[in-house]
Amino acid sequence: MAVAASLGGRELAAIAGATLAARHHKIPVLLDGFVATAAIVPLSRIDLAILDHCRAAHVAAEAGHRLLLRELGLDPLFDLGMRLGEASGAAVAILLVRASLACHAGMATFADAGVSGANE
């Protein structure tokens, strides 16, 4: 944490703090891009499980982002080579997550759909 305090700016500290607060309040976090991912690396050094509530929205085009994700064991939801910033990757990822949840919540079981042989 001393290295993070020495090298990172206040915005990186704010991202790390918000990530910790989200964990405390059981709020999932979608990480958007290289900077947001870099901001939470110091937390992973305390305990990698502290990031269990985090998911990577995407892989940014910056060369180091893929390495950071690998180091943290995070699989991105998509890889479109985005580098636009302004949380554009997270915005796209939220749409993907919402569509996935709607599909999951609205999907019938085999029994509900009358699929024969489902339990055989």
C-alpha positions, 0 to 999 in steps of 0.5 A: 500500500505504501508503494501505491500511495507513493506512485498512484494519484488520488483518482487511483486511491479513490478507485481502490477505496470505492472497490473496497466499499463496494465489497463491504456493501456487497455491490458487484464492480465492473472494471473498465480498462487499464487504469481502473484495473491498475488501481486495484492491483494493490488490493490484490496484494493484500488478499486476492479474494478481496476482489471476488466481487469484481469482473473485468468489463473488457480488455483495453487496447493498452498492452499492459491491460491483458497482463494485469487481468491475467495477474488478477485472474480476471477473464474479461466479458469481451475483447473488442480492442477498445481504447475510447475511455470514459467507461465506454467498455463498462457501458457496453458490458452493462448491456451484456450483463443485463441481457444475460440476466434477462435471458437467465431469468426468463428461460424455462426449464426443460420440464416447464418447456415440455421437453421430453426425456430431459430427466432420463 
